[in-house]
Amino acid sequence: MPGRVALVAARIIEFPTCTNCIAMQTAVAPPDVEVALSEIQRIIVVYQEGSGQCHSCGIVGPVTSLTPEEPQPDVAGRRGRRRFHRTR
């Protein structure tokens, strides 16, 4: 089992990935992927997002990674935004 845990951790270390892609890329059955993720969570933080985009297949759905997904800046919304300071 430690080998499977290492394979799964290597797949999710940088990018959010869905369980099916983790299973296909590591040759670990999907139920065993879930068991490996549970083992990984005992040691480090595992981020699971309900509606993220898998960086392997591109499908939007549940994804898992070891790094949190950074929110994309809203460039258009930032223009013209001003900071207001309270005055007395």
C-alpha positions in Angstrom: 0.0 0.0 0.0 2.8 2.6 0.6 3.7 2.4 -3.1 0.1 3.2 -4.1 0.1 6.1 -1.6 3.3 7.5 -3.1 1.9 7.2 -6.7 -1.4 9.0 -5.8 0.5 11.7 -3.9 2.8 12.3 -6.9 -0.3 12.8 -9.2 -1.9 15.4 -7.0 1.2 17.3 -5.8 0.8 20.3 -8.2 -2.5 20.3 -9.9 -6.1 19.4 -9.1 -6.9 16.0 -10.6 -10.1 13.9 -10.6 -10.2 10.4 -9.1 -10.7 8.8 -12.5 -7.5 10.4 -13.9 -5.5 9.5 -10.8 -6.7 5.9 -11.2 -5.8 5.8 -14.9 -2.4 7.4 -14.5 -1.3 5.4 -11.5 -3.0 2.0 -12.4 -4.6 2.1 -9.0 -8.3 1.2 -8.8 -10.6 4.1 -7.9 -11.6 2.6 -4.5 -7.9 2.2 -3.7 -7.3 5.8 -4.7 -9.8 6.9 -2.1 -8.0 4.7 0.5 -4.7 6.2 -0.5 -6.1 9.7 -0.2 -7.3 8.9 3.3 -3.8 7.8 4.2 -2.3 10.9 2.7 -4.7 13.1 4.7 -3.4 11.6 7.9 0.0 13.2 7.2 -0.6 16.4 5.2 -3.5 18.6 4.1 -5.3 17.3 1.0 -7.6 19.9 -0.8 -10.7 18.5 -2.2 -12.9 20.8 -4.3 -16.4 19.8 -5.3 -16.4 21.7 -8.6 -12.9 22.3 -9.8 -11.3 21.5 -13.2 -9.2 18.5 -13.6 -5.9 19.5 -15.1 -5.5 16.1 -16.8 -8.9 15.6 -18.6 -10.4 19.1 -18.2 -13.7 17.9 -16.8 -15.3 20.1 -14.2 -16.2 18.1 -11.1 -14.7 16.8 -7.8 -10.9 17.2 -7.9 -8.1 16.6 -5.3 -4.7 18.3 -4.9 -2.0 19.0 -2.3 -2.0 22.7 -3.1 -5.0 25.0 -2.9 -6.4 26.3 -6.1 -5.6 30.0 -6.4 -8.6 32.1 -7.3 -8.3 33.8 -10.6 -8.1 37.5 -10.4 -11.0 39.4 -11.8 -9.0 41.9 -13.9 -12.0 43.8 -15.2 -13.5 44.1 -11.7 -10.3 45.6 -10.3 -10.3 48.5 -12.6 -11.7 51.6 -11.0 -11.8 50.0 -7.6 -10.8 52.6 -5.0 -9.9 52.3 -1.4 -11.8 54.5 0.9 -10.4 55.6 4.2 -12.6 56.5 7.1 -12.2 60.1 8.1 -13.2 61.6 11.3 
